[in-house]
Amino acid sequence: MSYNSTSLLQEAVFKRLANSFAGGIWMSGNGPAADSSGNIYLATANGTWNGTDAFGDSILKFRPSPQRSQPYRARLLHTSRSIILDPNDVDLGSGGVMLLPDPSGISGHPHLLVEAGKSGTIYLVDRDNMGHFCSTCTTSDAQIVQAVSGALTGLWGSPTYWNGTMYFGETDATRNLKYMKAFSFSATGPNFLSTSPTSTTANTSTYTYPGPTTSVSTDGNANAIVWAIDSSAFGTTEGITRAAGPAILHAFDATTWRPSCGIVLRPLETGTPPAIR
C-alpha cells in the first residue's frame, strides 16, 4: 500500500496474490528497498505464480506513478527449482532485497540488486532488466547476472555492502551454529560475486536461528565496523525452544572479523537489524 506523504491518504494497493495462495511479504522484518528514482523492490515468500496476479517466490519492482503503483516483476527461479521451493517451505522472500551503489561498474549492468532466501542461493540481478520468468532455464538462472548456488545455508535477513564486500549472516531453522560470511564483488566477470566466501567469523563468533542482519559503520573507506545482533534467545519459534534472554549486539572489524565488543540489550524480536546514525 502507498500513501500520500502530506495527507496520508491511501493512493495505491498491490495485492500480490489476488486469486491464488500464500506468497506473503515478510523478508524477516526488513523493509522494501528504494532507488534514487523512487522505484521500490521487495521479495515474496512461498506461493503460486502465474505472472499475472500471483507472484510467489519472486522479486518485484514497482515504478512510481502519479495515479498508482505499477508492478514490474521478475520470476527469478526456473520451473524445476520453483517446484522445490514452494512445497518444501524454502522461501525466496525470507531475505530482504539489497541495492548495490550506482553505478556498479559492470558493463551493461549499472544498477544491481542482491537477494538470498532460505535456499542459500545468492542472486545478483540487473534492476533495469530483471529477467522475468525463464521457462527454458533448467540448470542455471541464465536470465539474471549471476546466481551463486549453495553460497549460504540460508538467510533470514538482509545482506550489507561496503567497499567491494557483501556481508551475510547465514542461518537455518535449527540449533546448528552458523557463521557470518563475506563475499567479494568485482566489476570483472564472469563471476562478479565470489562463488565462495572470502572470509567468515571465527568458531567463537557463530549464530543460530534466526541469524543476524548486519549493518556497517565506517569513516569513508576506512575503519569499517560490522554490527550484528544475536537475538537467538527468543523463546519458542519455528519449532525451536530456547530459554528466553537478552539480545547481544556484536561489533567486528569489517576486514578481519576481529570482535571488538558485545553489548547486552533487552530481548528483541527476530530479524532486528542494528540502526546507525
C-alpha positions in Angstrom: 0.0 0.0 0.0 1.2 3.5 -0.7 0.1 6.8 1.0 0.4 10.4 0.2 3.3 11.9 2.2 1.3 15.0 3.1 -2.3 13.9 3.5 -1.6 10.3 4.4 -4.4 9.3 2.1 -4.1 5.9 0.5 -3.1 6.1 -3.2 -2.5 2.6 -4.3 -2.8 -1.1 -3.2 -1.0 -4.0 -4.7 -2.3 -7.5 -3.8 0.4 -9.9 -4.7 -1.9 -13.0 -4.8 -5.4 -11.7 -5.7 -6.7 -15.1 -6.8 -4.2 -17.6 -5.5 -2.5 -18.9 -2.4 0.2 -17.7 0.0 3.1 -15.5 -1.3 3.4 -13.2 1.7 5.8 -10.3 2.0 7.8 -10.7 5.2 11.6 -10.6 4.4 12.3 -11.4 8.1 11.2 -7.9 9.2 13.3 -6.0 6.6 11.6 -3.2 4.7 11.4 -2.7 1.0 14.4 -1.2 -0.8 14.2 2.0 -2.9 16.5 3.6 -5.5 17.1 7.2 -6.3 14.3 7.2 -9.0 11.7 6.1 -6.5 11.4 2.5 -7.6 10.5 0.1 -4.8 11.9 -3.5 -4.6 10.7 -6.4 -2.4 10.7 -10.2 -2.4 7.8 -12.6 -1.8 7.5 -15.9 0.0 6.3 -19.3 -0.9 3.1 -19.3 -3.1 1.8 -19.9 -6.5 2.9 -17.9 -9.5 1.4 -17.2 -12.9 3.0 -13.8 -13.7 -0.4 -12.1 -13.9 -2.0 -12.0 -10.4 0.1 -14.5 -8.4 3.7 -13.8 -7.6 5.0 -16.3 -5.1 8.8 -16.6 -4.7 9.6 -13.5 -6.8 11.5 -10.3 -6.7 9.1 -7.4 -7.6 9.9 -3.9 -8.8 7.3 -1.1 -8.5 7.7 2.1 -10.5 6.2 5.3 -9.0 3.2 6.7 -10.9 1.0 9.8 -10.3 -2.1 7.6 -10.3 -1.0 4.2 -9.0 1.9 1.9 -8.4 2.7 -0.2 -11.5 4.4 -3.5 -10.7 7.4 -4.5 -12.6 8.1 -8.1 -11.6 10.6 -10.9 -12.4 10.3 -14.6 -11.7 13.9 -15.4 -11.0 13.7 -19.1 -10.5 13.2 -21.6 -13.3 10.5 -24.2 -13.2 12.4 -27.1 -11.7 13.7 -25.0 -8.8 10.3 -23.4 -8.2 8.7 -26.8 -7.7 11.2 -27.5 -4.9 10.9 -24.1 -3.2 7.2 -23.8 -2.6 6.2 -27.2 -1.2 9.4 -27.5 0.9 8.9 -24.1 2.5 12.2 -22.7 1.1 11.1 -19.1 0.6 12.9 -16.8 -1.6 11.4 -14.0 0.4 12.9 -14.9 3.8 15.6 -12.4 2.9 15.4 -8.7 2.2 16.5 -7.0 -1.0 19.7 -5.0 -1.0 20.6 -2.5 -3.8 24.2 -2.0 -4.7 25.6 1.5 -5.2 25.3 3.1 -8.6 27.0 2.6 -11.0 28.0 -0.9 -10.3 31.0 -0.8 -12.7 29.8 -3.8 -14.6 29.4 -3.1 -18.3 25.8 -3.2 -19.4 24.5 -3.6 -15.8 24.9 -0.3 -14.0 22.1 -0.9 -11.5 22.1 -4.1 -9.5 20.3 -5.8 -6.5 21.2 -8.7 -4.3 18.8 -11.2 -2.8 19.0 -14.5 -0.9 16.5 -16.7 0.9 16.1 -20.0 2.7 17.7 -22.0 -0.2 21.1 -20.2 0.4 21.4 -19.1 -3.3 22.6 -15.6 -3.8 21.1 -13.8 -6.7 22.7 -10.8 -8.5 20.1 -9.1 -10.6 20.0 -6.2 -13.1 17.4 -3.8 -11.7 16.7 -2.4 -15.2 16.2 -5.9 -16.8 15.3 -8.2 -14.0 14.9 -11.3 -16.2 11.2 -12.3 -15.8 10.4 -16.0 -15.8 12.8 -18.2 -17.8 10.9 -21.3 -19.0 13.9 -22.7 -20.7 16.3 -22.3 -17.7 16.6 -25.9 -16.5 20.1 -26.0 -15.0 21.0 -22.3 -14.3 19.5 -18.9 -14.0 20.7 -17.5 -17.3 18.2 -14.7 -17.3 20.0 -12.8 -14.5 23.5 -11.5 -14.0 24.7 -14.3 -11.6 23.4 -16.9 -9.2 25.7 -18.5 -6.6 24.0 -21.7 -5.6 24.8 -23.1 -2.1 26.7 -20.0 -1.0 24.8 -19.9 2.3 22.8 -22.4 4.4 20.0 -19.9 4.3 19.2 -16.3 5.0 16.6 -14.8 7.4 17.7 -11.2 7.0 19.4 -8.9 4.5 23.0 -8.6 3.3 25.1 -5.5 3.8 27.6 -3.9 1.3 30.8 -1.9 1.9 33.8 -1.2 -0.3 33.5 -4.2 -2.6 32.4 -6.7 0.0 29.0 -8.1 0.9 28.2 -9.4 4.4 25.7 -12.2 5.1 24.5 -13.6 8.4 23.6 -17.1 7.3 21.5 -19.5 9.3 18.9 -22.2 9.0 15.8 -23.1 11.1 17.8 -25.3 13.5 20.0 -25.1 16.6 23.1 -25.5 14.3 25.8 -22.9 14.7 26.4 -20.8 11.6 28.8 -18.0 10.5 28.7 -14.6 9.2 30.3 -14.6 5.7 31.9 -12.1 3.4 31.8 -12.3 -0.4 33.8 -10.1 -2.7 32.2 -8.1 -5.5 34.1 -7.0 -8.6 33.2 -5.5 -12.0 35.3 -8.1 -13.7 33.4 -11.3 -14.7 32.3 -13.8 -15.4 31.9 -14.2 -11.6 31.2 -10.7 -10.3 30.3 -12.1 -6.9 32.8 -14.6 -5.5 31.5 -18.1 -5.6 32.7 -18.9 -2.1 33.3 -16.7 1.0 36.4 -14.6 1.1 36.2 -14.7 4.9 34.0 -15.9 7.8 33.7 -15.2 11.5 35.7 -17.5 13.8 34.3 -20.5 15.6 33.9 -18.3 18.7 31.6 -15.9 16.8 28.7 -18.1 15.5 25.0 -17.7 15.4 21.9 -19.9 15.5 18.5 -19.2 14.1 17.4 -16.5 13.2 20.8 -15.2 12.3 21.7 -11.5 12.1 21.0 -8.8 9.7 24.2 -6.8 9.7 24.9 -3.0 9.5 28.1 -1.3 8.7 29.5 1.9 10.1 32.6 3.5 8.5 34.8 6.5 8.3 34.8 6.8 4.5 36.8 3.8 3.1 38.5 3.1 6.4 37.8 1.8 10.0 34.6 -0.1 9.0 32.8 -2.0 11.7 30.2 -4.7 11.0 27.4 -4.7 13.6 25.2 -7.7 14.2 22.5 -8.6 16.8 22.2 -12.1 18.2 18.5 -12.4 19.0 18.6 -16.2 19.3 17.3 -16.3 22.9 13.8 -15.7 21.7 11.9 -18.5 23.5 10.0 -20.7 21.0 9.5 -20.3 17.3 9.8 -22.4 14.1 9.6 -25.5 16.4 12.8 -24.5 18.3 12.6 -23.8 22.0 15.3 -21.8 23.9 15.4 -20.1 27.2 14.3 -16.5 26.7 17.0 -14.0 27.4 18.6 -10.7 26.2 19.8 -10.0 22.7 23.5 -9.2 22.3 24.9 -6.5 19.9 28.3 -7.6 18.5 30.9 -5.4 16.6 33.5 -6.8 14.2 36.3 -5.4 12.2 35.0 -5.4 8.7 38.2 -6.7 7.1 39.4 -9.3 9.7 36.2 -10.2 11.6 38.1 -9.5 14.8 35.4 -8.9 17.5 35.7 -5.7 19.4 32.7 -5.7 21.8 29.5 -7.3 22.8 26.7 -5.2 24.4 23.8 -6.8 26.2 20.4 -5.5 25.1 16.8 -6.1 26.1 15.1 -9.1 24.5 14.4 -8.4 20.8 12.2 -9.9 18.1 13.9 -12.0 15.5 15.0 -10.1 12.4 16.1 -6.9 14.2 18.9 -5.1 12.4 21.1 -2.5 14.1 20.4 1.1 13.1 23.3 3.5 12.7 23.0 7.3 12.7 
